[in-house]
């Protein structure tokens, strides 16, 4: 019976779906607020090149943050392109 409890507790500890959802809900609006403030700053100081660079970087970070599985997909694609299996 104790082995069953240890196995059940171990499987529960591995489930991080709720944690991921919670962190995305917590940091998502914070991230978007910071991106908005910095973007407005770049626009008001008329630094268009830095604004475009910042927006491209922010989009890349947002894609990785909101769809974490894309990192595994990209890594698999790079490994296949390089011939590493």
PEJONOR-V876363 format. One record per run of one state. SS is the DSSP state (A for helix, B for strand, O for the rest). FROM is the first residue (numbers start at 1). LEN is the number of residues. Records with the same first field share a line. If there is no record, write none. Layout:
SS=FROM-LEN ; FROM-LEN
This chain:
O=1-1 ; 15-2 ; 45-3 ; 67-2 ; 83-3
A=2-13 ; 17-28 ; 48-19 ; 69-14
